[in-house]
Amino acid sequence: MPEKSRKINKIYDFMAKAEQWTPVSAIRGGLLAITPVLIIGAFALILKTFPVSFYQNFITTFANGLLLSFFDFIYSATFGVLSIYMTVSISRSYAHIRSDTSAPVISVILASLLSFFILAGAYLPNFGSESVGPKSMFLAIITGIWASALYIRFYDALKKRQRQFYSTGADRDFNRMLSYLIPLALTAIVFAIFNTVIVYVFNVDSFRMLLVLAFDKLFSIGKIGFFKGFFFVLLSSVLWFFGIHGSDTLESVMQNVFAPGLEINRAAIAVGNAPTEVLNKVFFDCFVLMGGCGSAICLLIAILVFSRNRARRGLGFAAAFPMIFNINELMVFGLPVIFNPIMFIPFVTVPLACYTFSYFAISIGLVPMITQTVEWTTPIILGGLHATGSVAGSLLQIFNVIIGTLIYVPFIRLLDKRDAEKYRREYDSFVNYFRRNESSISGMRLTEQNNVYGEFAKSLCAELEHSLKKCMILAYQPQYDYEEKCVGAEVLLRWNHPIYGTLYPPIVIKLAEEGGFLPDLEEAIFTRALQERPKVLEKFGENIKISINVTGKTIVSQRYLQFCQKLDAKDSFSGKNLCLEVTEQDSLSFDENTVTTFKALKDLGLSLAIDDFSMGQTSINYLKENLFDFIKLDGSLVRELFDRSNCREIIISISRLAKSLHLSVIAEYVETKEQLDTLHETGCDYYQGYLFSPAVFISEIKK
């Protein structure tokens, strides 16, 4: 193996191990789970702060500010208590991942919430929304992970010692709650002791306040200049990468250290002097945090333009609108960026590059100093223009976006490659699972399985429905008589997935059935087959029969009959030699309606065949009404022809029955001359398989 490939594999191995580490998986899972809350809060914030003056006047004056209050309610109920959502979600995710414990999920969540409120200072008289909002995200992650881990350790230890606590006469739910008591109390005591030590040693109100003061102290050293701003951007980006709301966590630093720079510039202009301060809050909002942390507008463009991952591009389109207004939580948590080893370098590097270019562009006079207040939700181009009063500000933003996008591109492609390999492994595992259960698959709903295969089936089902006709390809496998004359061709569905390649056809049919779009798929196959019929006839012969598969549930429906009638009215089936092969997905109930439907199809000039005869749900009863023209042997009979003597006898019996009813018998999976001769002796009329030809795609049929 080349040295470069070995290094890449080592990187992949490291990333895989990092992502599988329980705390990392729990944090990512927890963040993903609260994404709906983030989306609702983000849109409420956009509607609240939309940077257009007449709109702001409208929402603040309409019905005495009713609309503004409405948006405030939603924002306060989402971002205002975001750390509580985070604590609950991460602890729940952690409990689900820890399959080695029997600790109830609800008790783990309670332990984490209790620990969070202890460290956040819920006992303080001034405890409020600031303590449970985005600024306490770091605290939420700490308690979500470590309180959960500690509680589970206590719970399992007590259970091993068979310590059970019951109340005589109480119901089971109450007794179960009592079993949570001791481990919950022990967890609370540990965190309370830790918080008490912090309070007395550092003379602060709580552990949360220690974190705030620590950041303020860190930036009180030295003069305000390039390196202090550089370190601020670096630390904010790193905090964001680890799931901590860097902008809010460092908000006091921004207000105390950098924000005064704008007022200094304004004061200088007021007395006729030139502004001198490059760094201020508007500088970071307009030229560094474009699209939010990580200069995420660059990430968005890189995904929409260069990513080939459909799900990732879908996320990009969903996140685009809020990101225009510099709200990027959906992208950061949904991609996710956080705890994603591939994204660490660009996520930190791009804002540092934007900061550096912007700082020196303003310092040397290429772009005017910032003298105007600009809302942080102002989109790029407008933000740069208003902040500097010059088009040069907009051009600087565009330059930064181009550089940042180019930095993100190779990492997005690496992410696509890594995910493609991961998805292919998941698909292979899913196919193996499907094949192991294929004999009983008709009674199983894949998308409702409560396991990883069920989740994969749901995702794949959604993709199939979305690309119903786009990815569908038809192949044609010819059928021959014993003299090797082509007499027909069966239409075979192939679904070319951009990542998994050609999907296993039974999976496509099964998921289409569960997704409710199987009739659409079967109608699309019939329509496409008619369109491609001239080329097929040119390839295999003008008089051949073209067979199209349709499930038993679909063919007896009035919808399918009406569909066929419309096609026939448009271009008559008469003389086209078309056959519908009824596949045995469901048992056919030959009531009066079914018989009437089949006769109506035959009246249109269509012939009928029973696919996989003698196996599955097939019954001799299907032949009583004399509606079918062909019987197609189940493939297992042919494959096991020489391995099981009974297979030969079954084929002989079917052939004799077919002859007596004036039906033709078709055998598929014919791969050897020996099989062909034996099948001919048993009475089979037509043959299909690799002995004659594999399935041929229409693109391979030359004029």
Stockholm file with secondary structure:
# STOCKHOLM 1.0

chainA/1-703         MPEKSRKINKIYDFMAKAEQWTPVSAIRGGLLAITPVLIIGAFALILKTFPVSFYQNFITTFANGLLLSFFDFIYSATFGVLSIYMTVSISRSYAHIRSDTSAPVISVILASLLSFFILAGAYLPNFGSESVGPKSMFLAIITGIWASALYIRFYDALKKRQRQFYSTGADRDFNRMLSYLIPLALTAIVFAIFNTVIVYVFNVDSFRMLLVLAFDKLFSIGKIGFFKGFFFVLLSSVLWFFGIHGSDTLESVMQNVFAPGLEINRAAIAVGNAPTEVLNKVFFDCFVLMGGCGSAICLLIAILVFSRNRARRGLGFAAAFPMIFNINELMVFGLPVIFNPIMFIPFVTVPLACYTFSYFAISIGLVPMITQTVEWTTPIILGGLHATGSVAGSLLQIFNVIIGTLIYVPFIRLLDKRDAEKYRREYDSFVNYFRRNESSISGMRLTEQNNVYGEFAKSLCAELEHSLKKCMILAYQPQYDYEEKCVGAEVLLRWNHPIYGTLYPPIVIKLAEEGGFLPDLEEAIFTRALQERPKVLEKFGENIKISINVTGKTIVSQRYLQFCQKLDAKDSFSGKNLCLEVTEQDSLSFDENTVTTFKALKDLGLSLAIDDFSMGQTSINYLKENLFDFIKLDGSLVRELFDRSNCREIIISISRLAKSLHLSVIAEYVETKEQLDTLHETGCDYYQGYLFSPAVFISEIKK
#=GR chainA/1-703 SS CCHHHHHHHHHHHHHHHHHHSHHHHHHHHHHHHTHHHHHHHHHHHHHHHCSCHHHHHHHHHGGGTHHHHHHHHHHHHHGGGHHHHHHHHHHHHHHHHCTTCCCCHHHHHHHHHHHHHHHHTTTSTTCCGGGTSGGGHHHHHHIIIIIHHHHHHHHHHHHHTTCCCCCTTCCHHHHHHHHHHHHHHHHHHHHHHHHHHHHHHHTCSCHHHHHHHHHHHHTTSSCSSHHHHHHHHHHHHHHHHTTCCHHHHTHHHIIIIITHHHHHHHHHHHTTCCCCCCCSHHHHHHHTSTTSGGGHHHHHHHHHHHCCCHHHHHHHHHHHHHHHTTCCHHHHHHTTCTTCHHHHHHHHHHHHHHHHHHHHHHHTTSSCCCCSCCCTTCCTTHHHHHHHSSHHHHHHHHHHHHHHHHHHHHHHHHHHHHHHHHHHHHHHHHHHHHHHTGGGGGGCCGGGCSSHHHHHHHHHHHHHHHTTTTSEEEEEEEEECTTCCEEEEEEEEEEEETTTEECCHHHHHHHHHHHTCHHHHHHHHHHHHHHHHHHHHHHHCTTCEEEEEEEHHHHTSHHHHHHHHHHHHHSCCTTSCEEEEEETTSCCCCCHHHHHHHHHHHHTTCEEEEEEETSTTCCGGGGTTCCCSEEEECHHHHHTTTTCHHHHHHHHHHHHHHHHTTCEEEECCCCSHHHHHHHHHHTCCEECSTTTCCCEEGGGCCC
#=GC SS_cons         CCHHHHHHHHHHHHHHHHHHSHHHHHHHHHHHHTHHHHHHHHHHHHHHHCSCHHHHHHHHHGGGTHHHHHHHHHHHHHGGGHHHHHHHHHHHHHHHHCTTCCCCHHHHHHHHHHHHHHHHTTTSTTCCGGGTSGGGHHHHHHIIIIIHHHHHHHHHHHHHTTCCCCCTTCCHHHHHHHHHHHHHHHHHHHHHHHHHHHHHHHTCSCHHHHHHHHHHHHTTSSCSSHHHHHHHHHHHHHHHHTTCCHHHHTHHHIIIIITHHHHHHHHHHHTTCCCCCCCSHHHHHHHTSTTSGGGHHHHHHHHHHHCCCHHHHHHHHHHHHHHHTTCCHHHHHHTTCTTCHHHHHHHHHHHHHHHHHHHHHHHTTSSCCCCSCCCTTCCTTHHHHHHHSSHHHHHHHHHHHHHHHHHHHHHHHHHHHHHHHHHHHHHHHHHHHHHHTGGGGGGCCGGGCSSHHHHHHHHHHHHHHHTTTTSEEEEEEEEECTTCCEEEEEEEEEEEETTTEECCHHHHHHHHHHHTCHHHHHHHHHHHHHHHHHHHHHHHCTTCEEEEEEEHHHHTSHHHHHHHHHHHHHSCCTTSCEEEEEETTSCCCCCHHHHHHHHHHHHTTCEEEEEEETSTTCCGGGGTTCCCSEEEECHHHHHTTTTCHHHHHHHHHHHHHHHHTTCEEEECCCCSHHHHHHHHHHTCCEECSTTTCCCEEGGGCCC
//
